[in-house]
Amino acid sequence: MPLPENNLLFGFAPRLTAEQREYVDAIFDNQLVMVNARAGSGKTTLAVACAKILKKPLTYIFNPVQESYMGFRPGTQSEKESIYHQPLIDALLEINENPAQCIYNEETLANEAIRRKVSIKRVMDSIWCFPKSPLFLRGTNLKDMTIIIDECQNFTVQELRKILTRVHDSCKVICIGHSGQIDIPISKSGFVPYMEHFKDQPYCKIVSLTKNFRGDLANWADAFQNT
């Protein structure tokens, strides 16, 4: 599927590497994309840019590695979860979107309406990103949306199953992870096993992003082998 001519992926299209182009094309052409991508490879930014073009609500599923402790941290639920929204916020800024105006936050909705001197309905009209913790997916249905599952390498097989079994065929799913940066016991990570499980399905594309664009220091750090 060609990119819409009027935006060229928010200016990214002319600068895409061959790997990034394959990733973007895969998102438009498949229901499920699983990308094994190094840090700094543009994986989340490109996924969010594609989601904006697809014009469906974006459900951004983040992974608090210590999610079992979230209930004991101070603050409201939104405040406790907000630290995990930063990759989404950074990606929105990269495509010139205002995170305050497009990320759903029930606790600040009224304040934003007052600040902009509009109705809450008008505020909701501009909101298209819905961050969600996997803690609150039990019993839900995921329909008619683009879904980004970020930091997939830190989900167990059971956690990924809980998410993926709730996805209807009206959704597009982008699973983002890096098999080299697993923060849970490697044997428990479901990312690589699920890539293997889905690899031969006609609706799925497995891709890799191998270049870290952050610079020499980040690349040299990523090259370290702990023996």
C-alpha angles and dihedrals in degrees: 000000000000120000116257107269094224097067111018089213093307091303096310098101098082090050100048118122118225089261093050091047090053089050094050093045090049091055092054095042103043139052093222127034122180114191124191099201137171122234113278095021096122093249099140096037093053092045092052091046090053091047090055091053092047088061097216125119111275118228107197110198111197129189120231099193090206093042093142088069097049093097091059098051118099121257137044121309091259091050092050092049098041095085088066093055095070097098089053091047092049091049092050091051089052090059093044096253121142106236092203090059101042107034115085115236115164094197095057098036096098093044091052090051090052093046092051093038092232136114122275087247090059090051090050090052090068096044116099105146120082116183112204134184116222085233089079101042098089109118095005129124121222109210138160097000145103111250125202115190104194128198089017092170089073095056119093121228089257093051093049090047090053090055101038096047089060095057119108122208089252088073134084115215128202115188111196123191148129120228089204096061106052113155097188126062104298092229090060098051113110097194101091094035091053092048087055091046094053101033097101098043113114093226094053132081123190114204138170134216111199104171123089108204096192095092145255098314094052092045094048090049090051090051093060114119115202106213 
